[in-house]
Amino acid sequence: MTADSATEMSSQNVMSLEKKYVLGTYARAPFVLDHGEGCWVYDTDGKAYLDCVAGIAVNALGYGDAGLEAALIEQASKLWHVSNLYSTAPQVRLAEQLCEKSFADKVFFCNSGTEANEAAFKFARKWAGTCLGADKHVIVAFTGAFHGRTYGALSATPKEKYQAPFRPLLPGIQIAPFNDLAGTAKMMNDAVCAVIVEPVQGEGGVFPADPEFLQGVRALCNRYNALLIFDEVQCGMGRTGTLWAYEGYGVTPDMLTTAKPLAGGLPMGAVLMSQRVADVMRPGDHGSTFAGSPLVASVAEILVRRVSDPQFLACVAESSRYLLDRLQAADLPHVTEIRARGLMVGLDVDVAAGSAINAAYSQGLIVTSAGPQTLRLLPPLIITPKEIDMAVERLGAALRSL
C-alpha cells in the first residue's frame, strides 16, 4: 500500500508497514493517532485520549489551535524555506521577542533541543578559547541529566543505557552530582569553560534543582570564569508557571537552550545568549540549513506571544497548583512520591512504569515515563480544571487495575 493508493489506513496496516519500513528506535503505543483537539487526541478507531504528554512537553497550546494554524497557513502562501543565507522578517521578529522576554542579547536558531545543546557547547568552547586560552575547555554536566542524543549532548547525558553502545564519546565532559553543591565544587577548576544544568530535570525523573544549588553553581561559575548554561528544552517556555524556569530561581545564566514547545509542534530550537558570548562568534563558526525558517518562525512568534502573556502564565500557575493538590489528595495506589514544578509532574511508583502507562491507555489517558518506576505528566498548558479532575480519576483507575 502506498500513499497514492489509499488516503486512509487501518491501524493494523500502519503498524505493519511501520515495522517493515521504519527503524525501530521507539517502543510505540499500541494504537495509531489520527487527529486532536485541545487536550485530546483520537486514534484511528475513534477512541479519545486525554493527553498528559503533549508530544513530550511540545504541544503547549494543545491541538488544533486556531491562532497557530492561521499563522502557518498565512506564511505557507508566502515562503516556506530560503536557508540562512537570506534574511526573513519572521525570524527577526521572533529573535526580538525572545531577547526582550529574557536575559539574552542574541539568539541562534536550530531545529531541536539536542542541536541547541550542541551549539551551546561549541559557543562555550569558542568563547573560552578566544578569551582565555585552549586549555579552558572542560564542560561540567550532572548526574540524572538528559541533554540529547547526538554525540556532544549524549556525552553530557550520563545514562549507561544511552551511552554504552556509542562510546567513545566526546572528551572533556565531566559529571558532577546534581543538587550537591559541595560535590560540584570539587569538580570545578580553571579548566572548566561551562556548566550545563536543567533547572528541572525532566527525563531524569522530574527533579527540580534546589534554589541554593543553582545559586551556588552560579557563584562557582563566576569564581572560575566559566559560563552557566541552563537547559530549558523541557522545563522552559511556560512549563513551570513562569516563561523561563530560571525566573523562579532568581539565577541568570549566560546561555539558555530552548526547543520543545517553541514553535507549537513544528521543529525549532534556539540558544539564547549574553553579548559576551555572542561577541566571539563569527560568520561560518556554526550554521544550519533549515533553522529559523520563515514558516516555523511565524508559528513560533504566535506561540511565544501567547505563552508569555502574564494572564496566560497566571492560569498555568493556577492549574499547576490544582493538579498537585488533586494528585496529593487522591491517595493514588502504588504512588510512593510526587514531585512537581508547574505542569511538570513526576510520580514514583512501586510497579513498572510501562505497566502503569499501558493501564492508563485503557482508561483513555496518555502519560509517559521518566525512568523505570517514574510516571511523568506534561499536559498542554491549556488544560482545564475539569480535565485535570478527569486525568487524576483516570490515573487512579489505571493504578487500581494493576
Sequence and secondary structure as in RCSB ss.txt:
>XXXX:A:sequence
MTADSATEMSSQNVMSLEKKYVLGTYARAPFVLDHGEGCWVYDTDGKAYLDCVAGIAVNALGYGDAGLEAALIEQ
ASKLWHVSNLYSTAPQVRLAEQLCEKSFADKVFFCNSGTEANEAAFKFARKWAGTCLGADKHVIVAFTGAFHGRT
YGALSATPKEKYQAPFRPLLPGIQIAPFNDLAGTAKMMNDAVCAVIVEPVQGEGGVFPADPEFLQGVRALCNRYN
ALLIFDEVQCGMGRTGTLWAYEGYGVTPDMLTTAKPLAGGLPMGAVLMSQRVADVMRPGDHGSTFAGSPLVASVA
EILVRRVSDPQFLACVAESSRYLLDRLQAADLPHVTEIRARGLMVGLDVDVAAGSAINAAYSQGLIVTSAGPQTL
RLLPPLIITPKEIDMAVERLGAALRSL
>XXXX:A:secstr
  TTT S   HHHHHHHHHHHS   S   SS EEEEEBTEEEETT  EEEESSHHHHT TT BS HHHHHHHHHH
HTT S   TTS  HHHHHHHHHHHHTSS SEEEEESSHHHHHHHHHHHHHHHHHHHT TT  EEEEETT    SS
HHHHHT   HHHHGGG S  SSEEEE TT HHHHHHH  TTEEEEEE SEETTTTSEE  HHHHHHHHHHHHHTT
 EEEEE TTTTTTTTSSSSGGGGTT   SEEEE TTTTTTS  EEEEE HHHHTT  TTSS  SSTT HHHHHHH
HHHHHHHTSHHHHHHHHHHHHHHHHHHHHTT TTEEEEEESSS EEEEESS HHHHHHHHHHTTEE EESSTTEE
EE   TT  HHHHHHHHHHHHHHHHT 
